[in-house]
C-alpha cells in the first residue's frame, strides 16, 4: 500500500501534538500534601490521588504537616482535623497566619458530619470542607475547583 506522504505527515504531526499536550499535563501535575494520622486512610487516599495524576506528599501529624507545607509549598493541602501533636484546626490557623503558606488552599477532612464542624473548619481558615468516608468524585471536584482558583490568580 502506498500512503500519500501528506497523510503520513499529518499522522506524525498529530502524534507530536498529543505527546506535547501529555507533557504539558504532566508538568502541571499538582502537588498535594495529605496530612492524615490514620495509616489506612492515608495509604488509600494517597494511592487514589496518585492514580488520578496528582503528586502526593504525606505527613502523619500536624507538626510534620506544617513543616512539610513550609518546606515544599504544595499546591493544595488535605488536612485531617483530628491529628496528634498539633490538631488540624491549629495547624490550619498557623499556616494561614504565615504569609509564606497562607496562599495554599486547605480542604478540611473530618470523620463526623457534625453541624458545627464545617463552621469550625472555616473559622480556622480552611478553604473547603469534606467528610469521611471520602467520596472521591466529590473530593476531586473540590480539589479541582480550588486549584483552578489558584491558577487564575
Ligand atoms: Mn485523624
Backbone and ligand atoms as CSV (ligand in chain L), in Angstrom:
chain,resi,resn,atom,element,x,y,z
A,1,UNK,N,N,0.842,-1.193,0.000
A,1,UNK,CA,C,0.000,0.000,0.000
A,1,UNK,C,C,0.879,1.245,0.000
A,2,UNK,N,N,0.504,2.165,-0.851
A,2,UNK,CA,C,1.293,3.378,-0.991
A,2,UNK,C,C,0.583,4.571,-0.337
A,3,UNK,N,N,1.026,4.923,0.868
A,3,UNK,CA,C,0.358,6.017,1.591
A,3,UNK,C,C,0.824,7.366,1.077
A,4,UNK,N,N,-0.101,8.237,0.842
A,4,UNK,CA,C,0.330,9.576,0.443
A,4,UNK,C,C,1.187,10.198,1.544
A,5,UNK,N,N,2.214,10.860,1.132
A,5,UNK,CA,C,3.134,11.478,2.084
A,5,UNK,C,C,2.420,12.467,3.011
A,6,UNK,N,N,1.417,13.123,2.437
A,6,UNK,CA,C,0.676,14.113,3.231
A,6,UNK,C,C,-0.006,13.469,4.433
A,7,UNK,N,N,-0.508,12.236,4.194
A,7,UNK,CA,C,-1.210,11.538,5.271
A,7,UNK,C,C,-0.236,11.159,6.392
A,8,UNK,N,N,0.941,10.648,5.992
A,8,UNK,CA,C,1.951,10.307,6.999
A,8,UNK,C,C,2.373,11.547,7.780
A,9,UNK,N,N,2.550,12.601,7.056
A,9,UNK,CA,C,2.926,13.873,7.666
A,9,UNK,C,C,1.906,14.303,8.708
A,10,UNK,N,N,0.654,14.160,8.306
A,10,UNK,CA,C,-0.434,14.562,9.184
A,10,UNK,C,C,-0.472,13.696,10.444
A,11,UNK,N,N,-0.265,12.375,10.238
A,11,UNK,CA,C,-0.283,11.465,11.390
A,11,UNK,C,C,0.855,11.778,12.356
A,12,UNK,N,N,2.025,12.047,11.805
A,12,UNK,CA,C,3.165,12.366,12.661
A,12,UNK,C,C,2.932,13.657,13.430
A,13,UNK,N,N,2.333,14.594,12.758
A,13,UNK,CA,C,2.060,15.874,13.390
A,13,UNK,C,C,1.058,15.705,14.536
A,14,UNK,N,N,0.052,14.861,14.290
A,14,UNK,CA,C,-0.956,14.598,15.318
A,14,UNK,C,C,-0.327,13.930,16.528
A,15,UNK,N,N,0.531,12.942,16.243
A,15,UNK,CA,C,1.219,12.240,17.318
A,15,UNK,C,C,2.077,13.214,18.119
A,16,UNK,N,N,2.766,14.063,17.440
A,16,UNK,CA,C,3.623,15.060,18.052
A,16,UNK,C,C,2.815,15.960,18.976
A,17,UNK,N,N,1.669,16.368,18.488
A,17,UNK,CA,C,0.814,17.258,19.265
A,17,UNK,C,C,0.305,16.559,20.524
A,18,UNK,N,N,-0.046,15.270,20.365
A,18,UNK,CA,C,-0.552,14.520,21.512
A,18,UNK,C,C,0.526,14.338,22.569
A,19,UNK,N,N,1.746,14.089,22.143
A,19,UNK,CA,C,2.850,13.960,23.101
A,19,UNK,C,C,3.098,15.284,23.808
A,20,UNK,N,N,2.990,16.350,23.048
A,20,UNK,CA,C,3.234,17.668,23.602
A,20,UNK,C,C,2.186,18.021,24.676
A,21,UNK,N,N,0.922,17.721,24.399
A,21,UNK,CA,C,-0.115,18.026,25.392
A,21,UNK,C,C,0.029,17.138,26.632
A,22,UNK,N,N,0.456,15.878,26.415
A,22,UNK,CA,C,0.675,14.979,27.545
A,22,UNK,C,C,1.787,15.524,28.436
A,23,UNK,N,N,2.861,15.977,27.810
A,23,UNK,CA,C,3.984,16.540,28.543
A,23,UNK,C,C,3.545,17.757,29.350
A,24,UNK,N,N,2.720,18.571,28.716
A,24,UNK,CA,C,2.230,19.781,29.353
A,24,UNK,C,C,1.407,19.422,30.580
A,25,UNK,N,N,0.554,18.391,30.422
A,25,UNK,CA,C,-0.292,17.951,31.536
A,25,UNK,C,C,0.552,17.448,32.688
A,26,UNK,N,N,1.568,16.652,32.372
A,26,UNK,CA,C,2.409,16.083,33.423
A,26,UNK,C,C,3.192,17.166,34.142
A,27,UNK,N,N,3.654,18.151,33.395
A,27,UNK,CA,C,4.451,19.197,34.024
A,27,UNK,C,C,3.587,20.059,34.941
A,28,UNK,N,N,2.285,20.000,34.734
A,28,UNK,CA,C,1.387,20.781,35.581
A,28,UNK,C,C,0.740,19.932,36.672
A,29,UNK,N,N,1.211,18.710,36.831
A,29,UNK,CA,C,0.682,17.805,37.833
A,29,UNK,C,C,0.746,18.477,39.205
A,30,UNK,N,N,-0.406,18.659,39.803
A,30,UNK,CA,C,-0.455,19.395,41.063
A,30,UNK,C,C,0.097,18.563,42.212
A,31,UNK,N,N,0.753,19.252,43.140
A,31,UNK,CA,C,1.311,18.578,44.312
A,31,UNK,C,C,0.372,18.771,45.509
A,32,UNK,N,N,-0.066,17.659,46.060
A,32,UNK,CA,C,-0.986,17.698,47.198
A,32,UNK,C,C,-0.284,17.170,48.438
A,33,UNK,N,N,-0.398,17.921,49.531
A,33,UNK,CA,C,0.103,17.443,50.824
A,33,UNK,C,C,-1.071,16.866,51.591
A,34,UNK,N,N,-1.001,15.575,51.885
A,34,UNK,CA,C,-2.060,14.898,52.642
A,34,UNK,C,C,-1.588,14.709,54.079
A,35,UNK,N,N,-2.288,15.365,55.010
A,35,UNK,CA,C,-1.932,15.259,56.428
A,35,UNK,C,C,-3.008,14.415,57.108
A,36,UNK,N,N,-2.642,13.207,57.443
A,36,UNK,CA,C,-3.620,12.228,57.958
A,36,UNK,C,C,-2.894,11.245,58.867
A,37,UNK,N,N,-3.374,11.055,60.082
A,37,UNK,CA,C,-2.681,10.162,61.017
A,37,UNK,C,C,-3.107,8.699,60.874
A,38,UNK,N,N,-4.287,8.459,60.308
A,38,UNK,CA,C,-4.748,7.072,60.152
A,38,UNK,C,C,-4.087,6.448,58.924
A,39,UNK,N,N,-3.275,5.404,59.204
A,39,UNK,CA,C,-2.445,4.837,58.151
A,39,UNK,C,C,-3.276,4.292,56.982
A,40,UNK,N,N,-4.389,3.638,57.305
A,40,UNK,CA,C,-5.201,3.044,56.245
A,40,UNK,C,C,-5.811,4.130,55.357
A,41,UNK,N,N,-6.361,5.164,55.981
A,41,UNK,CA,C,-6.938,6.274,55.204
A,41,UNK,C,C,-5.871,6.956,54.357
A,42,UNK,N,N,-4.697,7.122,54.974
A,42,UNK,CA,C,-3.593,7.813,54.289
A,42,UNK,C,C,-3.168,7.046,53.039
A,43,UNK,N,N,-2.945,5.730,53.222
A,43,UNK,CA,C,-2.499,4.904,52.097
A,43,UNK,C,C,-3.545,4.868,50.986
A,44,UNK,N,N,-4.793,4.671,51.387
A,44,UNK,CA,C,-5.836,4.507,50.385
A,44,UNK,C,C,-6.039,5.797,49.599
A,45,UNK,N,N,-6.165,6.918,50.327
A,45,UNK,CA,C,-6.427,8.181,49.639
A,45,UNK,C,C,-5.241,8.611,48.781
A,46,UNK,N,N,-4.021,8.405,49.293
A,46,UNK,CA,C,-2.859,8.836,48.504
A,46,UNK,C,C,-2.748,8.021,47.220
A,47,UNK,N,N,-3.031,6.730,47.309
A,47,UNK,CA,C,-2.964,5.905,46.095
A,47,UNK,C,C,-4.019,6.327,45.080
A,48,UNK,N,N,-5.202,6.630,45.572
A,48,UNK,CA,C,-6.267,7.028,44.646
A,48,UNK,C,C,-5.949,8.372,43.997
A,49,UNK,N,N,-5.349,9.270,44.759
A,49,UNK,CA,C,-4.991,10.581,44.190
A,49,UNK,C,C,-3.864,10.446,43.171
A,50,UNK,N,N,-2.898,9.575,43.493
A,50,UNK,CA,C,-1.787,9.372,42.554
A,50,UNK,C,C,-2.285,8.778,41.248
A,51,UNK,N,N,-3.258,7.883,41.357
A,51,UNK,CA,C,-3.831,7.291,40.149
A,51,UNK,C,C,-4.523,8.343,39.294
A,52,UNK,N,N,-5.003,9.411,39.934
A,52,UNK,CA,C,-5.643,10.499,39.185
A,52,UNK,C,C,-4.614,11.477,38.629
A,53,UNK,N,N,-3.338,11.238,38.918
A,53,UNK,CA,C,-2.295,12.071,38.333
A,53,UNK,C,C,-1.708,13.123,39.245
A,54,UNK,N,N,-2.130,13.142,40.506
A,54,UNK,CA,C,-1.545,14.110,41.436
A,54,UNK,C,C,-0.263,13.548,42.022
A,55,UNK,N,N,0.623,14.468,42.392
A,55,UNK,CA,C,1.812,14.092,43.125
A,55,UNK,C,C,1.488,14.299,44.609
A,56,UNK,N,N,1.655,13.270,45.420
A,56,UNK,CA,C,1.186,13.337,46.809
A,56,UNK,C,C,2.348,13.242,47.795
A,57,UNK,N,N,2.397,14.183,48.736
A,57,UNK,CA,C,3.347,14.133,49.840
A,57,UNK,C,C,2.554,13.842,51.108
A,58,UNK,N,N,3.140,13.080,52.024
A,58,UNK,CA,C,2.394,12.664,53.213
A,58,UNK,C,C,2.972,13.235,54.498
A,59,UNK,N,N,2.084,13.495,55.455
A,59,UNK,CA,C,2.505,13.836,56.804
A,59,UNK,C,C,1.560,13.137,57.763
A,60,UNK,N,N,2.083,12.702,58.926
A,60,UNK,CA,C,1.294,11.851,59.820
A,60,UNK,C,C,0.758,12.586,61.052
A,61,UNK,N,N,1.170,13.833,61.250
A,61,UNK,CA,C,0.618,14.624,62.356
A,61,UNK,C,C,0.691,16.103,61.981
A,62,UNK,N,N,0.091,16.952,62.824
A,62,UNK,CA,C,0.004,18.368,62.488
A,62,UNK,C,C,1.353,19.069,62.430
A,63,UNK,N,N,2.274,18.647,63.295
A,63,UNK,CA,C,3.593,19.289,63.317
A,63,UNK,C,C,4.362,18.978,62.032
A,64,UNK,N,N,4.355,17.698,61.661
A,64,UNK,CA,C,5.044,17.321,60.427
A,64,UNK,C,C,4.345,17.955,59.217
A,65,UNK,N,N,3.028,18.055,59.293
A,65,UNK,CA,C,2.268,18.676,58.212
A,65,UNK,C,C,2.685,20.122,57.992
A,66,UNK,N,N,2.795,20.891,59.073
A,66,UNK,CA,C,3.196,22.298,58.944
A,66,UNK,C,C,4.613,22.410,58.397
A,67,UNK,N,N,5.485,21.529,58.888
A,67,UNK,CA,C,6.880,21.545,58.443
A,67,UNK,C,C,6.971,21.244,56.944
A,68,UNK,N,N,6.209,20.249,56.473
A,68,UNK,CA,C,6.254,19.911,55.042
A,68,UNK,C,C,5.583,20.984,54.189
A,69,UNK,N,N,4.542,21.597,54.735
A,69,UNK,CA,C,3.879,22.679,53.993
A,69,UNK,C,C,4.862,23.826,53.768
A,70,UNK,N,N,5.643,24.152,54.781
A,70,UNK,CA,C,6.608,25.259,54.670
A,70,UNK,C,C,7.771,24.895,53.764
A,71,UNK,N,N,8.210,23.644,53.839
A,71,UNK,CA,C,9.378,23.226,53.058
A,71,UNK,C,C,9.033,23.031,51.587
A,72,UNK,N,N,7.809,22.545,51.308
A,72,UNK,CA,C,7.512,22.131,49.930
A,72,UNK,C,C,6.500,23.014,49.218
A,73,UNK,N,N,5.833,23.891,49.953
A,73,UNK,CA,C,4.784,24.748,49.361
A,73,UNK,C,C,3.959,23.966,48.327
A,74,UNK,N,N,3.135,23.025,48.813
A,74,UNK,CA,C,2.295,22.252,47.881
A,74,UNK,C,C,1.232,23.132,47.235
A,75,UNK,N,N,0.596,22.622,46.176
A,75,UNK,CA,C,-0.474,23.379,45.517
A,75,UNK,C,C,-1.757,23.357,46.340
A,76,UNK,N,N,-1.882,22.339,47.185
A,76,UNK,CA,C,-3.105,22.196,47.984
A,76,UNK,C,C,-2.820,21.263,49.163
A,77,UNK,N,N,-3.538,21.488,50.267
A,77,UNK,CA,C,-3.386,20.620,51.447
A,77,UNK,C,C,-4.723,19.957,51.772
A,78,UNK,N,N,-4.677,18.637,51.991
A,78,UNK,CA,C,-5.834,17.924,52.542
A,78,UNK,C,C,-5.516,17.688,54.012
A,79,UNK,N,N,-6.300,18.299,54.884
A,79,UNK,CA,C,-5.983,18.324,56.317
A,79,UNK,C,C,-7.027,17.561,57.116
A,80,UNK,N,N,-6.602,16.407,57.644
A,80,UNK,CA,C,-7.447,15.730,58.618
A,80,UNK,C,C,-7.504,16.661,59.833
A,81,UNK,N,N,-8.646,16.762,60.486
A,81,UNK,CA,C,-8.758,17.695,61.602
A,81,UNK,C,C,-8.317,17.076,62.919
A,82,UNK,N,N,-8.614,15.792,63.080
A,82,UNK,CA,C,-8.238,15.114,64.312
A,82,UNK,C,C,-6.857,14.487,64.142
A,83,UNK,N,N,-5.826,15.226,64.608
A,83,UNK,CA,C,-4.432,14.814,64.400
A,83,UNK,C,C,-3.664,14.893,65.707
A,84,UNK,N,N,-2.662,14.020,65.902
A,84,UNK,CA,C,-1.826,14.133,67.096
A,84,UNK,C,C,-0.840,15.306,67.007
A,85,UNK,N,N,-0.297,15.668,68.167
A,85,UNK,CA,C,0.717,16.716,68.373
A,85,UNK,C,C,0.120,18.101,68.141
A,86,UNK,N,N,-0.240,18.412,66.906
A,86,UNK,CA,C,-0.961,19.664,66.624
A,86,UNK,C,C,-2.191,19.263,65.821
A,87,UNK,N,N,-3.395,19.648,66.263
A,87,UNK,CA,C,-4.575,19.207,65.512
A,87,UNK,C,C,-4.759,20.038,64.240
A,88,UNK,N,N,-5.682,19.601,63.398
A,88,UNK,CA,C,-5.857,20.228,62.088
A,88,UNK,C,C,-6.315,21.677,62.163
A,89,UNK,N,N,-7.118,22.011,63.160
A,89,UNK,CA,C,-7.594,23.394,63.287
A,89,UNK,C,C,-6.423,24.326,63.601
A,90,UNK,N,N,-5.585,23.886,64.556
A,90,UNK,CA,C,-4.448,24.722,64.954
A,90,UNK,C,C,-3.410,24.807,63.825
A,91,UNK,N,N,-3.142,23.684,63.172
A,91,UNK,CA,C,-2.182,23.685,62.060
A,91,UNK,C,C,-2.671,24.625,60.953
A,92,UNK,N,N,-3.978,24.586,60.666
A,92,UNK,CA,C,-4.536,25.480,59.642
A,92,UNK,C,C,-4.381,26.935,60.052
A,93,UNK,N,N,-4.718,27.241,61.311
A,93,UNK,CA,C,-4.573,28.624,61.787
A,93,UNK,C,C,-3.145,29.117,61.606
A,94,UNK,N,N,-2.173,28.274,61.979
A,94,UNK,CA,C,-0.771,28.700,61.890
A,94,UNK,C,C,-0.326,28.870,60.431
A,95,UNK,N,N,-0.741,27.955,59.556
A,95,UNK,CA,C,-0.357,28.066,58.143
A,95,UNK,C,C,-0.998,29.288,57.493
A,96,UNK,N,N,-2.239,29.588,57.871
A,96,UNK,CA,C,-2.935,30.731,57.285
A,96,UNK,C,C,-2.426,32.054,57.851
A,97,UNK,N,N,-1.758,32.002,59.014
A,97,UNK,CA,C,-1.215,33.223,59.619
A,97,UNK,C,C,0.186,33.545,59.084
A,98,UNK,N,N,0.777,32.601,58.365
A,98,UNK,CA,C,2.140,32.761,57.859
A,98,UNK,C,C,2.062,33.144,56.378
A,99,UNK,N,N,2.661,34.277,56.014
A,99,UNK,CA,C,2.500,34.759,54.633
A,99,UNK,C,C,3.097,33.794,53.592
A,100,UNK,N,N,4.058,32.978,54.010
A,100,UNK,CA,C,4.654,32.017,53.065
A,100,UNK,C,C,3.696,30.882,52.706
A,101,UNK,N,N,2.773,30.571,53.609
A,101,UNK,CA,C,1.888,29.425,53.384
A,101,UNK,C,C,0.410,29.804,53.320
A,102,UNK,N,N,0.103,31.078,53.563
A,102,UNK,CA,C,-1.319,31.475,53.650
A,102,UNK,C,C,-2.065,31.296,52.329
A,103,UNK,N,N,-1.333,31.295,51.215
A,103,UNK,CA,C,-1.997,31.164,49.916
A,103,UNK,C,C,-2.308,29.728,49.505
A,104,UNK,N,N,-1.831,28.766,50.270
A,104,UNK,CA,C,-2.075,27.354,49.914
A,104,UNK,C,C,-3.508,26.986,50.313
A,105,UNK,N,N,-4.335,26.557,49.343
A,105,UNK,CA,C,-5.704,26.160,49.710
A,105,UNK,C,C,-5.698,24.924,50.615
A,106,UNK,N,N,-6.567,24.942,51.615
A,106,UNK,CA,C,-6.663,23.813,52.547
A,106,UNK,C,C,-8.092,23.274,52.549
A,107,UNK,N,N,-8.215,21.967,52.343
A,107,UNK,CA,C,-9.517,21.312,52.484
A,107,UNK,C,C,-9.497,20.495,53.772
A,108,UNK,N,N,-10.419,20.803,54.664
A,108,UNK,CA,C,-10.526,20.078,55.930
A,108,UNK,C,C,-11.244,18.755,55.708
A,109,UNK,N,N,-10.742,17.712,56.380
A,109,UNK,CA,C,-11.413,16.407,56.334
A,109,UNK,C,C,-11.766,16.013,57.763
A,110,UNK,N,N,-13.041,15.726,58.003
A,110,UNK,CA,C,-13.406,15.250,59.338
A,110,UNK,C,C,-14.212,13.963,59.241
A,111,UNK,N,N,-14.172,13.223,60.326
A,111,UNK,CA,C,-14.816,11.911,60.341
A,111,UNK,C,C,-16.313,12.033,60.557
A,112,UNK,N,N,-16.738,13.067,61.236
A,112,UNK,CA,C,-18.166,13.186,61.539
A,112,UNK,C,C,-18.732,14.441,60.896
A,113,UNK,N,N,-19.929,14.275,60.375
A,113,UNK,CA,C,-20.574,15.405,59.706
A,113,UNK,C,C,-21.356,16.221,60.736
A,114,UNK,N,N,-20.652,16.643,61.784
A,114,UNK,CA,C,-21.303,17.451,62.811
A,114,UNK,C,C,-21.598,18.827,62.221
A,115,UNK,N,N,-22.724,19.360,62.629
A,115,UNK,CA,C,-23.162,20.623,62.044
A,115,UNK,C,C,-22.124,21.727,62.221
A,116,UNK,N,N,-21.474,21.767,63.405
A,116,UNK,CA,C,-20.558,22.897,63.622
A,116,UNK,C,C,-19.128,22.600,63.184
A,117,UNK,N,N,-18.869,21.370,62.690
A,117,UNK,CA,C,-17.523,21.034,62.234
A,117,UNK,C,C,-17.109,21.885,61.040
A,118,UNK,N,N,-18.024,22.042,60.091
A,118,UNK,CA,C,-17.706,22.826,58.909
A,118,UNK,C,C,-17.454,24.280,59.307
A,119,UNK,N,N,-18.302,24.807,60.169
A,119,UNK,CA,C,-18.134,26.195,60.611
A,119,UNK,C,C,-16.795,26.374,61.326
A,120,UNK,N,N,-16.464,25.409,62.207
A,120,UNK,CA,C,-15.188,25.463,62.939
A,120,UNK,C,C,-14.003,25.434,61.972
A,121,UNK,N,N,-14.101,24.568,60.953
A,121,UNK,CA,C,-13.017,24.446,59.974
A,121,UNK,C,C,-12.852,25.754,59.201
A,122,UNK,N,N,-13.963,26.341,58.812
A,122,UNK,CA,C,-13.879,27.589,58.045
A,122,UNK,C,C,-13.354,28.724,58.909
A,123,UNK,N,N,-13.736,28.718,60.185
A,123,UNK,CA,C,-13.236,29.760,61.092
A,123,UNK,C,C,-11.733,29.665,61.290
A,124,UNK,N,N,-11.199,28.437,61.236
A,124,UNK,CA,C,-9.745,28.317,61.407
A,124,UNK,C,C,-9.010,28.655,60.112
A,125,UNK,N,N,-9.750,28.853,59.008
A,125,UNK,CA,C,-9.124,29.310,57.768
A,125,UNK,C,C,-9.176,28.325,56.624
A,126,UNK,N,N,-9.824,27.164,56.817
A,126,UNK,CA,C,-9.915,26.194,55.732
A,126,UNK,C,C,-10.732,26.786,54.583
A,127,UNK,N,N,-10.310,26.468,53.352
A,127,UNK,CA,C,-10.992,26.990,52.164
A,127,UNK,C,C,-12.202,26.148,51.789
A,128,UNK,N,N,-12.134,24.862,52.148
A,128,UNK,CA,C,-13.279,23.995,51.885
A,128,UNK,C,C,-13.250,22.878,52.915
A,129,UNK,N,N,-14.232,22.000,52.824
A,129,UNK,CA,C,-14.504,21.041,53.883
A,129,UNK,C,C,-15.100,19.791,53.250
A,130,UNK,N,N,-14.686,18.616,53.733
A,130,UNK,CA,C,-15.328,17.397,53.261
A,130,UNK,C,C,-15.348,16.385,54.406
A,131,UNK,N,N,-16.269,15.439,54.316
A,131,UNK,CA,C,-16.399,14.471,55.403
A,131,UNK,C,C,-15.982,13.077,54.949
A,132,UNK,N,N,-15.472,12.326,55.924
A,132,UNK,CA,C,-15.117,10.931,55.674
A,132,UNK,C,C,-16.335,10.065,55.999
A,133,UNK,N,N,-16.522,8.920,55.363
A,133,UNK,CA,C,-15.649,8.331,54.338
A,133,UNK,C,C,-15.631,9.142,53.047
A,134,UNK,N,N,-14.436,9.209,52.453
A,134,UNK,CA,C,-14.231,10.024,51.265
A,134,UNK,C,C,-14.999,9.461,50.074
A,135,UNK,N,N,-15.745,10.338,49.428
A,135,UNK,CA,C,-16.302,10.006,48.106
A,135,UNK,C,C,-15.415,10.710,47.105
A,136,UNK,N,N,-14.601,9.923,46.403
A,136,UNK,CA,C,-13.546,10.519,45.584
A,136,UNK,C,C,-14.038,11.536,44.555
A,137,UNK,N,N,-15.080,11.244,43.767
A,137,UNK,CA,C,-15.512,12.241,42.772
A,137,UNK,C,C,-15.880,13.586,43.416
A,138,UNK,N,N,-16.519,13.512,44.569
A,138,UNK,CA,C,-16.908,14.747,45.266
A,138,UNK,C,C,-15.662,15.518,45.731
A,139,UNK,N,N,-14.705,14.781,46.332
A,139,UNK,CA,C,-13.483,15.436,46.798
A,139,UNK,C,C,-12.671,15.988,45.628
A,140,UNK,N,N,-12.583,15.221,44.522
A,140,UNK,CA,C,-11.832,15.691,43.350
A,140,UNK,C,C,-12.426,16.990,42.808
A,141,UNK,N,N,-13.749,17.091,42.845
A,141,UNK,CA,C,-14.397,18.319,42.399
A,141,UNK,C,C,-13.949,19.517,43.226
A,142,UNK,N,N,-13.867,19.308,44.535
A,142,UNK,CA,C,-13.441,20.401,45.426
A,142,UNK,C,C,-11.965,20.739,45.221
A,143,UNK,N,N,-11.142,19.699,45.028
A,143,UNK,CA,C,-9.708,19.907,44.784
A,143,UNK,C,C,-9.515,20.722,43.507
A,144,UNK,N,N,-10.172,20.283,42.426
A,144,UNK,CA,C,-10.000,20.965,41.136
A,144,UNK,C,C,-10.490,22.406,41.184
A,145,UNK,N,N,-11.604,22.625,41.880
A,145,UNK,CA,C,-12.142,23.997,41.988
A,145,UNK,C,C,-11.130,24.918,42.664
A,146,UNK,N,N,-10.495,24.443,43.722
A,146,UNK,CA,C,-9.518,25.271,44.427
A,146,UNK,C,C,-8.233,25.442,43.630
A,147,UNK,N,N,-7.802,24.391,42.927
A,147,UNK,CA,C,-6.592,24.502,42.111
A,147,UNK,C,C,-6.809,25.496,40.979
A,148,UNK,N,N,-7.996,25.463,40.391
A,148,UNK,CA,C,-8.265,26.399,39.295
A,148,UNK,C,C,-8.368,27.824,39.782
A,149,UNK,N,N,-8.913,27.981,40.976
A,149,UNK,CA,C,-8.985,29.316,41.575
A,149,UNK,C,C,-7.570,29.855,41.783
A,150,UNK,N,N,-6.683,28.956,42.253
A,150,UNK,CA,C,-5.294,29.346,42.476
A,150,UNK,C,C,-4.579,29.692,41.184
A,151,UNK,N,N,-4.881,28.917,40.123
A,151,UNK,CA,C,-4.222,29.160,38.835
A,151,UNK,C,C,-4.680,30.466,38.193
A,152,UNK,N,N,-5.900,30.866,38.518
A,152,UNK,CA,C,-6.464,32.062,37.889
A,152,UNK,C,C,-5.955,33.348,38.525
A,153,UNK,N,N,-5.408,33.256,39.731
A,153,UNK,CA,C,-4.966,34.481,40.425
A,153,UNK,C,C,-3.475,34.716,40.257
L,1,MN,MN,MN,-7.257,11.601,62.410
